[in-house]
Amino acid sequence: MTTIETETTPRDHEGWLARARAAAAELAEDAAERDRAGRPPFAEVQVLRRAGLLTLLIPAERGGGGQTWRTAYQVTREIAAADGGIGQLLGYHYLLSWNLHFFGEEKLRERVEPQAAEERWLWGGAFNPRDPDLTLTPKDGGFELNGTKTFATGARVGDRLAVGAVHAHTGEPLVVIVDPRHEGVHRPDDWDNIGQRLSASGSVSFSAVPVPEEDVIGSLADPSPWTTLVTPAIQLVFVQFYIGIAEGALAAARDYTRTTTRPWLFSGVDRAVDDPYVLALYGDLLARVKAARALADQAVEEIDQVLHAPDREALTERRRGELAVLIAAAKVAATEVSLNVSSRIFEVTGARSTRAALALDRFWRNARTHTLHDPVSYKKREVGAHFLTGAVPEFSLYT
């Protein structure tokens, strides 16, 4: 990978998108080779760090990029088009860093965000609700953290971890900050799935890890519409990198068709780009991507207004639920388009494009792997229930 120059810090939306595209171009140079190697993405995190993308959501007065979620979502999409795993890593980072806003007080943000900006932290997480709970046992004025979580995106390469655990005595669900450099934090290199291989989504274990009282971000014991917005917000992160994967697949296929694909012997044309069936399929796939992107953009605009509203208490259960339904609809569209596009590009690139060296299959493997995060059929049910009865989904860490 070449190194992009990042001497100046962008201060507007378009500037950050240009910076993200430059980072994406760097990541795209050897994406196939890195996918095959499947090594923990320390070097790729450095690309994001040098580009300043890790501090994008931190207020400018605290040393960050001073941007809103509208920019963060679109930056995630740009990076995912080059490498779906790194798009996931970055999107999760943005959401995990915002645990300070969903659950924490301003005093905590005043302490943590300047250091996160100065050192350009990458946030990893440990929240998987389908695993046994991590436990926080009171000790020495703080807590001791123990337990194991799987599917802990970013934990292997993160500078700080946002961790969900329960109070061992009261059962209260808490969110805490953990420094993974502690000897009791075990981050094995055990992520070996067929896709999103660069997302660092393996397991993380904690053995007698101290958590100071000041590093308790907040509680989930009495969820409000604001705190439960964390789930629609991360679901919309998923939407962004699904669409990014589809766009990346289309771009890679286009380059191959333009330069390498041969016209079919019965096509009557000299170039594959003139084959009417090739043109029709590209048109169909592109139209589907644009439609999914338009719905995703609508969801981004609506949630951005809520995430940055001056009065968080003004958010109602109803409004929160309607946002969740809109994002569920976007996720249905993005899931289907990412799987459809990443599979069907081979119909317009031809048999030789299946060579392992090209790794065009990585787009489908990436889409297929993460779209299993939670069943899309349940998102369809939520959308249908709202349409027929006006019902909105109840809060969980999946909806």
N, C-alpha and C positions, 0 to 999 in steps of 0.2 A: 504494500500500500504506500502511495505517496503521502506526503504530509501537507495538509492545507494550512495556509497562513491565517492566523486569527489575532492580529495585532490590535484591531479595533473591535469594539463591542457593538453589535447592532442595537438600535434603540427603537425599532418599529417592527411591525408584523412582517412586512416584505423583506426587511433586512435579515430577520431570523430565518425566514423560509429560504432565502438565498444561501445562508450559512448552512442550513440543513441539507440543501441540495448538494453543496460542495462536499460535505461529510459523506453523504450517500454515494456520491461518485467515487470517493476514495474507497468506501466499503465494497462497492460493486466490482472494483478492479479484480479482486481475487476471491469473490464470494463463493464460487464453486469449489476452489481448493480449500478454503477454510471450512466449508460445510463438510467436505470429506474428512478433514482432519478431526473436526469435532472437539477441539481443545477449548478449555475455559476461556472466555473472551476478554482476557486482560488487555490485549493489544487493542481490541475493538472499543473497549471502554475508554482507552486513552484517546482514540479518535473523537469520541463524544466529549471528552474532557477538554481537549485542545480547542474544539469548536465552541466551547462555552455552553453547550446545550444542556448540561446537567444543572446549571444555575438559572435557567430561563425563567422559572416561576418565582424565584426569590425576588422580593422588592428591590428596586434599584438602590434605594437608600441603605440597604443592607449588603450591597455588593453584587446583587444578582441582575438578571436580565430585565426584570420589571414587566414581564409580559403576562397575559392572561391565558386561561385554558384554551381559548380559541386557537392561539398560536401553538400551544403545547400539543394539542390534538393533531394539528396539521403537520407539525414537525415529526411527530411519531409516524404518521402516514408516509412522509417522504423517506425516512430512514428505513421503514419496513419494505418499501419498494425495492431497495437495494439488498436488504438482508432482513428477512422476517423475524429471525431470532433476536437481532439487535433492536429492531423496532419494538418487539415485546419487552425487552430489557429496559429500554428507554421509557416506554409508556407506563410500565409498572413503577419505574423510578419516580415519575411525576406524581402518580397517585399515592405512592408510599410516602413521599416527602410531604404530601398534603394531609397526612394524618395529623400533622401539627395544627392544621386549620380545622379539620373535621372534629377533632376530639380535644385539642389543646387550647391553652389560654395564651393571650398575647405576651405575657411575661415569658413563657417558654419559647415562643417564636423569637422574641428579642434576644434571647440567649443563644439559641441553636442556629438560626438562619445565617447570621454573619459568619460563623465558623464554617458552616456548610458551603457558603459562597466562596470564602477564602480558599478552602482546601478542595473545592469542587467535588464534594461527596457524590458518590453513586449510592442510592438507597436500595437495599434488598429487603426481602420480607419473609415472614414465616407466619402464615395465617390459615392454611388449609383447614377448613372447618370439618372435613370428613376424617381427619386424623384425630387421635386422642389429644385432649387439651394439654398444652404446656402448663406448668404450675409455677406460681410465684409464692414462695414461702417467706414470710416476714423474717428478717435477720439483720441485725446491726443497723437499725434505722432505715433500712431499705428492704430489698428482697433478694432471694436466691432463685434463679431460674433453672428449671430442669425439664427435659423431655425432648422429643424429636418431631419434626415436621417434614413431610415430603412436598414436592412441587413448590419449593421455596424459591421463586424466581429472583435472581440477583444475589442470593445469599452467598454463593461461592465467590463472587467478585466484589461484593458491596463493601463500602467504607463504613456504613452504619446500617443497622437492620431495624425495621419497624416490626414489632413482634406482638401477636395476640396471645394472651395467656390468662389463666384464671387464678384468683387469689385462693391459695390452698385451704384457708380456713373458712372463708365466706362464700366462695364460688363466684365472686364478682368478676366479670370479664374486663380485663384491662388491656390497654395498648401501651407498650413501653419501647424505649430506645435501647439497643444493645450494641456495644462496640465489639465487632466480631474478632478483634485481635486478641481477646482474652483466651487463655489456654483452655478454658472449659468449653469453648465454641469449636465444634468439629464440623468442617465443611468438606465432605468427601467429594471427589470428582466422579459422581455416580449418575450423572444425567446421560443416558444412552438411548434416547428415543429416536424414532425414524425422522422426526422433523423438529423444527425450532431448536436445532442442535446447539446454537450459539446463545441460547437464552439463559443459560446457567440456572436451570430449574430443577436441580437435584434436591437432595435432602440436607437438613442442617440439624445438628443435635446440640443440646445445652446441658452441661454437667456442672452444677454448683456455680453458675455464672452470676456474679453480683450485679444487681440493678439498683442504683441509688434512687432514693425517693424522688429526686428532682428529675429523673429520666422517665418517670411515669407520665405518659402523654395525657391519658384520660381514661374514662370508663364507658363501656357499652351497656351498663346496667339499666339505664333509663333513656333509651334511644329517642331522639327527637327527629322531626322531618329533616333538619339540617344534618345531623350526624349520619342518618341512614341514607343520605345522598351519596355516601361513599360507594355504595354498590352500583347504582346507575352510572356513576362517574367512571368506575373501572370497566363496566360493561361497554361503555362508549370508547374506552381505550381499545378494547378488543376489536370493535368495529373498525377503528382506524387502521390497525395493522392487518386486518383481513383485507380491507380494500387496498392497502398498500401492496400486499402480496399479489393481489389480482392485477394491479397496475404494473408491478414489476414483471410479472409473467408475460403480460401483453407486450411490454417494451422489449423483453428479451426475445420473444417470438418474432416480433416485427423485425428486429435486427437480423435474425437468422433467415427469415423469409426473404428479406431484401438482398442478402449477400450470398446465400448458400442453397436455399430450397430450389429444386428443379421443377419446372412445370410438368404436370402429368401428361403422358404421351397422347391422351385423347382430348387434351384441352384446346388444341388449335392455337395456342399462344406460345411465344418464345420465352416469356418470363413468368415466374410464379406470381409476381405482383399484378399480373394482368388476368390471371385465372378468375373467372366470375364466381366460382364457388369459394375460392380463397377470400376474395373480396367480401362476399356475403357473410362468411363466418366471422371474419374480423369485424365487420359492421355490427353483427349480432352481439358479439362479445363486448365490444366497446360500448354499445348502447346499454347493455346490462350494467357495466361498471359505472357509467355516467349516472344511471338512475340510482344505483346504490349510493354513490357519492353524494348526489343531491339530497337524498334522505338523511344521510349522515351529517351533511353540512347543516341541515335544518336542526337536527338534534344538537349539534355543537353550538349553534347560535343561541338556542333556548337555554341550554344548561350553563353556558358561559355567563349569561345575564344573572342566573341564580347564584352561581358559585362566587361571583364577585359583587353581589348585591350588598349595599351598606347595612341593611337590617336583616340578619339571618333569622331572627325570630319571626319575620313576616312570612316565611315559607310555611305553607299549610300541608297537611297530610295529602289533601286532594291534589295540589299542584305537584308535590313530590311524586305521587302515584302516576299522574299524567305524563310527567317527564320519563318515568320508568317505562311506561307503555310505548312512548315514542322511541326510546332507545331500544326497546325490545324489537320493535318493528324494523329499526335500522339494522339490528343484529341479525334478524332473519334474512334480510336482503343481502347483507355483507357475507354471511356464512355461505349462502347459496352461490353467490357470484364468485367468491374466492375458490370454492371447490369446482365450480363449473369451468371457469376460465383456466385455472391451473391444470385441469385435466384435458380440456379440448384444444389447447394450443398445439398439441402434437398433430392434430388433424390438418393444420395449416403449415407446419414446419416439415413434416415428412419423416419417413422411417429412420433416416440417418441422424435425425435430431435426438434420437434416444440414446446416443452414445453416452456412456457413463462420464466421460471427461467433461461434457457440457453441463451435466447436472441440472438440466431443465426440469427434472422431476422434483427438485428441491422445493419449488413453489407449491406443488400439490402436497408434498410431505409436510411442509410447514403449515399449510392451511388445514390439512386433515388432522394433524396433531393437536393444534390448539382449539379447533372448533368442537372438540370433544370435551372441553372444559366443563360445560354444563349443557344438557340436551336442548337443542334448539326447538324441539317440539314443545317444551314447556314455555318458551318465549312466544311461540305461535298461539298457545292456549291463552296466555295473558292478553295478547293483542285481540284475540277473538272474544274473550270474556268482556273486555272493555267495550268493544264494538256492539255487542249484543245486550249487555246489561249495565254498562257504565262502571263495572267493578274495576278497582285498581289493585295491583298485587301488594301483598303484605311484605314487610321488610324481612329479608334474610341476607346472608352474605353471598347469595346468588341472584337476587332480584331486587 
